[in-house]
Amino acid sequence: MRKATVITTGSEIVEGLIINSNAQHICRRLTDMGVSVARSISVGDDLESIEKAICEAFEDSTVIIVSGGLGPTKDDLTREAVARSLNRKLLFDPALENRIKEKISKFHKTPASTRKQAMVIENAELIENPVGTAPGQLIRDGDVILILLPGPPQEMKPMLESVLSKLSDKRDCSINMLFFGISEASLDELVQKLPTPKWLKVATQATHTEGVKLRLHSPSEYSAELKKFSEQIITKISEHFVGFDNATLEEAVVRGLEASRLTVSSAESCTGGLLAAKIVSVPGASKVFKGAVVAYDNSVKTNILKVREQTIEQHGAVSEECVFEMAKKVRNMINSDLSVAISGIAGPSGGSESKPVGLAFICLWDGKKSYIKRMFYPQERNMFRSRVASTAMDMLRRYIFKLPVI
């Protein structure tokens, strides 16, 4: 199995000014590819520190990925550090500079510093940057593959995907699965109850909003048995299974709606349009998502959605009765096949003894039957909002695939 070191550069990371999401993403994708991550480290924008980290990685890793420090400014030092650690030259590529200038000129005046981004390490392969201007570089040194990627996540992620195939270890295989509505402990307990062969490695990862991720890993000669084992798990808890690999709830919902030729609309209060945002993040969502009303204030519920004032006065905005009316009204207003309505108390204030912070109601309405879920998730407000939106998404998934909705 290949062993990897992931190095992220940037003083803003080391000083805790930004979250190091790149390290998490790179490590996860390497693991998905059957590459063992030996370490993940962060270093500041310092030439000697970056060079030292690279030299140490060469001692026991055959894959080294460095993210950050490929920009045009004075503190972007990754190219120089790698060239020094490998004792290779930095060569100016005029054709690359022209391509960079052409990209920049569409939005800004071209600065003289673009020359720095056109410096290529001797014998390196360029990795195209489809989003930004800084190209990545791939260097082979004996058995080691060293990959340089830019720091902005929106640039780094597609560039990483473009080179992952060169890193896969054919001696191993893995299956990644996503489940929702089941705890990590319950999923792990179920897996452990199945006849587990010695060659199988199992890892779980719980998230607050996406569900529980399960990774099954084995030597490649057991790939057929690995697939059968994953099928056994699905058979046991099919209603919680979302999909394989990089599956998401929203992707499952959009594709399911498309296959069923159904459309959906939403009326959201505490989630503030988050459910709608999750749906439209999936390419092709326009075929199935018709629109939404963010009825955050009660006046919007009554004046726009036409929820009866009597309903709110008697039962409150956070109630089964209110979300039922919200779902019915938005479906009629937007003329969709399905509708989802959400109302809750995100906090940190606004709760009461009977309706505490963390309480939410979700209603799914198909024009004939309503499915109403009461949930209590007393967490930080944005964690709460995201969890509620994901739970609403899961209700849609269950309805579409004819599973128990509540």
Secondary structure, DSSP 8 states (H G I E B T S, - for coil): --EEEEEEE-HHHHTTSS--HHHHHHHHHHHHTT-EEEEEEEE-S-HHHHHHHHHHHTTT-SEEEEES--SSSTT--HHHHHHHHHT--EEE-HHHHHHHHHHHHTTS---TTHHHHTEEETT-EEE--SSSS--EEEEEETTEEEEEE-SSHHHHHHHHHHHGGGT--TTEEEEEEEE-SS-HHHHHHHHHHS---TT-EEEEEE-SSS-EEEEEEEEGGGHHHHHHHHHHHHHHTGGGEEEETT--HHHHHHHHHHHHT--EEEEESTTTTHHHHHHHTSTTGGGTEEEEEE--SHHHHHHTS---HHHHHHH-SSSHHHHHHHHHHHHHHHT-SEEEEEEE--SSS---SSS-TTEEEEEEE-SS-EEEEEEE--S-HHHHHHHHHHHHHHHHHHHHTT----
